[in-house]
Amino acid sequence: MNREKLMKMAGAVRTGGKVSVRRKKKAVHKTTTTDDKRLQRTLKRIGVNAIPAIDGVKHIQGCIVIQFINPKGDFNLTVLGYV
């Protein structure tokens, strides 16, 4: 390999400026599927049921409107709570 190519490859893995230390490998971020599974397990434990066929929800606060299309909603009838 030539020197230019090696310098280019070495520069691509720097986290900061010229004087920073090169990192050994790129950090891989975890996906959020574990959080979703944990949430579903907790919702099942407290006894909430999914509400089917919600087309959309509009949240109006002052003159600002936030619209959610096909949201997922859960409800517990015994304690009148929703998630």
N, C-alpha and C positions, 0 to 999 in steps of 0.2 A: 504494500500500500504506500501511497505517497504521503508526504507530510501534510499537504493541504487537506486531503481527505480525512486524515486522523484528527487534525485540529478542528475541522468542521464537526466531526462526530463528537469530539470531546466538548465542544461549545454547546451542543444541542442538549446536553444533560445537566447543565448548570442551573441551580435554583435561584441564584442571585446575580450579582455582577461579575466583573472580571476576577476579583480576588476571593470569591466564595469557593467553598469546597464542593467538588463534584459529588453527586449522590450515587450510590451503588446501583440502585434500581428504582424504577418508577413506582410511586405509591399507587396501589389499586384501591379504589373506594368500594366499600361494601354496598350491595344493593339494599333497598328498604323492604324486601320481601319478608324478612324476619320480623320487622316491626308490624307489618300488616297481619302476619300470622298470630303474633302475640296479642294484637288488638282483637282479632276475631275470637281467639280463645277466651279472652277476658269477657267479651260481650256474651259469649255462649254461657259462661259460668254465672253471670248475673241474670241470665234469663231474658234477654231481649230477642224480639222477633223482627225479621226484615219486613219492611213495608214495600209491597210490590207496586209497580206501575205508577211511579211518580214521574210525570213528564217534565216538570220544571218548577223552580222556586225563584221568586223575586224578593229580594231583601231591599226595602226602601228606607233610607235614613236621610231625612232632610230632602235635598234635591239630588241625592246620589242613589242610583239604582244598580244593584248587583244581581245578576241573573245566573243561576246554576241550572244547567241542562242535564237531565237524567241523573239526579243525585241519588246516592244510596242513603236510606234512612232506616233506623232501627227504633223500636218502641217497646216499652215494658208496660203492659196494661195494669199490673197490680200496683205499681208505685207511680203511675202516670208520668214516666220519664221517657225522654227520647234522646237518641244519639245521632 
